[in-house]
Amino acid sequence: MTGNSSQDKQLELKRLPKFKSLEEEAAFWDTHSFADYLDEFEEVKDPVFVEPRKQVVSLRLDQETVTLLKRLAEEKGLPYTTLVRMWVKEHLHEELAARRPEAK
């Protein structure tokens, strides 16, 4: 220890909390840096990346809507199909959350 309590606190290793859900973990990482928890992770020797299976869905939209989607997606640096998929998932989760009874 250096004797300077503020420096000592900064040098202390941070421990990852136990998360109750993916949403709680996502909220945590929105406000914290992985760099503060490097000692909590270990190197993966043979990483495996699994893409969830997706189903192709056809969607008929008028040309003006497609043009606007492409413009917005370009501003966000995304393919327009990714933007549409994100919006559908966000709205679906919001709709389902609104239907859940409040925990009492």
Secondary structure, DSSP 8 states (H G I E B T S, - for coil): --S-HHHHHHHS-------SSHHHHHHHHHSS-GGGGGGG----SS----------------HHHHHHHHHHHHHHTS-HHHHHHHHHHHHHHHHHHHHS----
